[in-house]
């Protein structure tokens, strides 16, 4: 598949410190790319540089295979975006706000009708936006972003502040866009559960640095499961195994081993048996995406 967005050592420095450092993003055609990271990780800054809203300190951006700085008009005509929060005129109706974008982008009426239908606002289109709920405002923002039916749609935290029902609506909407309208979607979020249910590819950023990029399957494959052992005396077992070069931790009823190979498991068991320590249970605990995310970022994820 063709790359729709490519960044090369993309960096942004504010006040002498890097907010984004050497980010190499690769978003392929037809994908929903989940750009995941804690609040303040550099997601919004990166998206702003991709859209030309913020000038990079270093690095280069290509969209549709063309350098952004040299082909800005061509690229932006085929791109829709919702960054940080929707922009709208509260005293105008939803339809009137859509007409503003229609005139700016010189679009036919059918685009407005279809965009409102996609986000399920056709029945509320004549209501003032100041009377909209937060979820309706988010849906209007997405309608304004997709009204030109762009090849690339960039959404920055589109479910922020929504209740579970609203989050579910936005999730299903985003999932439908590549299949029904051929859009490539780049979506940022700190909501791990949303990225897991929506994205076909993922990038994880923390403190401005890319920690991982690839499929969710690759992310899971790269992490060995923990081995849990329940013994007759976990503290004595920990002391004995530490003397033999292992480094288990005690968590509740279990000894927890990280990065233990298959060959090492029976050896651990032999050491404990030789030390007259009973082994009651040995379990494999595969890492969830949440635990992988926490390992990479060192911060709590929102679920």
C-alpha positions in Angstrom: 0.0 0.0 0.0 1.1 3.6 -0.7 2.2 5.8 2.2 -0.2 8.7 2.6 1.7 10.4 5.4 5.5 10.1 6.0 7.6 12.1 8.4 11.4 12.1 8.4 13.1 13.0 11.8 10.3 15.4 12.5 11.2 17.6 15.4 9.8 20.7 17.2 11.6 22.6 19.9 10.0 25.1 22.3 12.0 27.2 24.6 15.1 25.1 24.1 13.4 21.8 24.8 12.1 19.3 22.3 8.4 18.6 22.4 8.8 16.2 19.4 12.1 14.6 18.6 13.0 12.7 15.4 9.5 11.2 14.7 9.3 9.0 11.7 5.6 8.4 11.1 4.3 6.1 8.3 0.6 6.1 7.6 -0.5 3.8 4.8 -3.4 4.2 2.4 -6.7 2.9 3.7 -5.5 2.4 7.3 -6.9 3.8 10.5 -3.6 4.8 12.2 -3.9 5.2 16.0 -1.4 7.8 17.3 -1.3 6.9 21.0 0.3 8.5 23.9 -0.3 10.1 27.3 -1.5 13.8 27.5 1.5 16.0 26.7 3.4 13.3 24.8 3.6 15.4 21.6 0.6 14.1 19.6 -1.1 17.4 18.8 2.2 19.1 18.0 3.1 16.4 15.5 -0.4 16.6 13.8 -0.1 20.4 13.6 3.3 20.0 11.8 1.8 17.5 9.4 -1.0 20.0 8.5 1.4 22.9 8.2 -0.1 24.7 11.3 3.2 24.6 13.1 6.6 24.9 11.5 9.1 22.1 12.3 12.4 22.9 13.9 13.9 20.0 12.0 12.8 17.2 9.7 10.4 16.9 6.7 6.8 16.0 6.1 5.4 14.3 3.0 1.7 13.8 2.3 0.5 11.9 -0.7 4.2 11.5 -1.6 4.7 15.2 -1.9 6.7 17.5 0.3 4.3 19.6 2.4 6.1 23.0 2.1 6.2 22.8 -1.7 2.7 21.4 -2.3 0.6 22.9 0.5 -2.5 23.8 -1.5 -2.6 20.4 -3.4 -2.3 18.5 -0.1 -4.7 20.5 2.0 -7.4 20.3 -0.7 -7.4 16.5 -0.2 -7.2 16.7 3.7 -9.8 17.1 6.4 -8.9 17.8 10.0 -10.3 18.3 13.5 -7.5 19.5 15.8 -8.0 19.9 19.6 -11.7 21.0 19.5 -14.3 21.9 16.8 -14.5 25.4 15.5 -18.0 26.7 15.0 -20.3 29.7 15.2 -22.6 29.1 18.2 -25.2 31.6 17.0 -25.6 29.7 13.7 -27.3 26.4 13.1 -25.5 23.3 12.3 -26.4 23.6 8.6 -25.3 27.3 8.5 -22.0 26.3 9.9 -21.6 23.6 7.2 -22.5 26.2 4.5 -19.6 28.4 5.7 -17.2 25.5 5.0 -19.0 24.7 1.8 -18.4 28.2 0.5 -14.8 28.3 1.6 -14.1 25.0 -0.1 -16.4 25.6 -3.1 -18.3 22.3 -2.6 -21.7 21.1 -4.0 -24.8 20.9 -1.8 -24.8 17.1 -1.9 -21.6 17.0 0.1 -23.2 18.9 2.9 -26.3 16.7 2.9 -24.2 13.5 2.9 -21.7 14.7 5.6 -24.6 15.6 7.9 -26.2 12.2 7.2 -23.0 10.3 8.0 -22.6 11.9 11.4 -26.4 11.6 12.0 -27.1 15.3 12.4 -29.6 15.7 9.6 -32.5 16.0 12.2 -30.6 18.6 14.3 -29.2 20.6 11.4 -31.6 23.6 11.9 -30.8 23.9 15.7 -28.3 26.5 16.9 -25.0 25.0 17.7 -25.0 26.7 21.1 -27.8 24.4 22.0 -26.0 21.2 20.8 -24.7 18.7 23.3 -20.9 18.0 23.5 -21.3 14.9 21.4 -23.3 16.7 18.8 -20.6 19.4 18.6 -18.0 16.7 18.1 -20.0 15.1 15.3 -20.5 18.5 13.7 -16.7 19.1 13.8 -16.2 15.7 12.1 -18.9 16.6 9.5 -17.0 19.8 8.7 -13.8 17.8 8.4 -15.2 15.3 6.0 -17.5 17.5 3.9 -15.0 17.6 1.1 -14.7 13.8 1.3 -10.9 14.0 1.7 -8.5 11.3 1.0 -6.8 11.9 4.4 -8.7 12.7 7.6 -6.8 13.8 10.7 -8.6 13.7 14.0 -7.0 14.9 17.3 -8.7 13.3 20.4 -12.1 13.2 18.8 -13.8 11.5 21.8 -12.5 13.9 24.4 -15.1 14.7 27.0 -17.7 12.3 25.6 -19.8 9.8 27.6 -19.5 6.1 26.7 -22.5 6.3 24.3 -20.9 9.2 22.5 -17.5 7.5 22.4 -19.2 4.4 20.8 -20.9 6.6 18.2 -17.7 8.3 17.1 -15.8 5.0 17.1 -18.3 3.3 14.7 -18.3 6.4 12.5 -14.5 6.4 12.2 -14.4 2.7 11.4 -16.8 3.2 8.5 -14.9 5.9 6.7 -12.1 3.8 5.0 -14.5 1.1 3.9 -17.3 3.3 2.6 -15.5 6.4 1.5 -11.9 5.4 0.9 -10.5 7.7 3.5 -7.2 7.1 5.3 -7.6 8.2 9.0 -4.9 9.4 11.3 -6.4 9.6 14.8 -4.7 10.6 18.0 -5.8 9.5 21.5 -4.8 8.8 25.0 -7.7 6.3 25.2 -6.0 2.9 24.8 -9.3 1.0 24.6 -10.5 3.2 21.7 -7.3 2.7 19.7 -7.5 -1.0 20.3 -11.0 -1.2 19.0 -10.6 1.2 16.1 -7.0 1.2 14.6 -5.5 -1.1 12.0 -2.0 0.3 12.8 -0.6 2.1 15.8 2.2 4.5 16.8 3.1 5.1 20.4 4.7 8.3 21.4 6.0 9.4 24.8 7.9 12.6 25.7 8.1 13.5 22.0 9.8 10.2 21.1 8.3 7.3 19.1 8.4 4.2 21.1 6.7 1.8 18.7 5.1 1.7 15.2 3.4 -1.2 13.5 0.3 -3.4 13.8 -1.4 -4.2 17.1 -0.4 -7.9 16.5 3.3 -6.9 16.2 3.0 -4.9 19.4 1.6 -7.9 21.3 4.1 -10.3 19.7 7.1 -8.3 20.8 6.4 -8.7 24.5 7.1 -12.0 26.3 4.5 -13.1 28.8 5.2 -13.1 32.5 5.6 -16.4 34.4 3.8 -16.6 37.7 4.7 -19.2 40.3 2.9 -19.9 43.6 5.1 -21.6 46.2 4.9 -22.7 49.8 7.1 -19.8 50.8 7.4 -17.0 48.3 9.9 -14.9 50.3 12.3 -17.8 50.8 11.9 -18.8 47.2 12.7 -15.2 46.1 15.9 -15.2 48.2 17.0 -18.6 46.9 16.4 -17.8 43.3 18.1 -14.3 43.6 21.2 -16.2 44.8 21.0 -18.3 41.7 20.9 -15.3 39.3 17.2 -14.9 38.8 15.2 -11.7 39.8 11.6 -12.6 40.6 9.3 -10.1 42.4 6.6 -11.0 44.9 3.1 -9.9 43.9 0.4 -11.1 46.3 0.4 -14.9 46.2 2.8 -15.2 43.3 6.4 -14.9 42.3 6.5 -12.9 39.1 9.3 -13.6 36.5 9.7 -11.2 33.5 11.4 -12.3 30.3 11.8 -15.9 31.5 12.6 -18.3 28.6 10.9 -21.7 28.2 14.2 -23.4 29.0 14.6 -21.5 32.3 11.1 -22.4 33.7 12.0 -26.1 34.5 15.3 -24.9 35.9 13.6 -22.6 38.3 11.3 -25.4 39.4 14.3 -27.7 40.0 16.0 -25.1 42.2 12.9 -24.7 44.3 12.4 -28.4 44.7 16.0 -28.9 45.7 15.6 -26.2 48.3 12.6 -28.1 49.7 10.2 -25.3 48.7 6.9 -26.7 47.4 5.6 -25.4 44.0 1.9 -25.3 43.9 1.2 -23.6 40.5 3.0 -22.3 37.4 1.1 -19.9 35.1 1.8 -17.9 32.0 0.3 -14.4 32.0 0.2 -12.7 28.6 0.6 -9.0 28.6 -2.4 -6.9 27.7 -2.1 -3.9 25.5 -2.7 -1.8 28.6 0.3 -3.3 30.4 2.5 -2.9 27.3 1.4 0.7 27.0 2.3 1.3 30.7 5.7 -0.3 30.2 6.5 2.0 27.3 5.2 5.2 28.7 5.4 4.7 32.5 2.1 6.5 32.8 -1.4 5.4 33.5 -3.6 5.1 30.4 -7.2 6.2 30.3 -9.7 3.4 29.8 
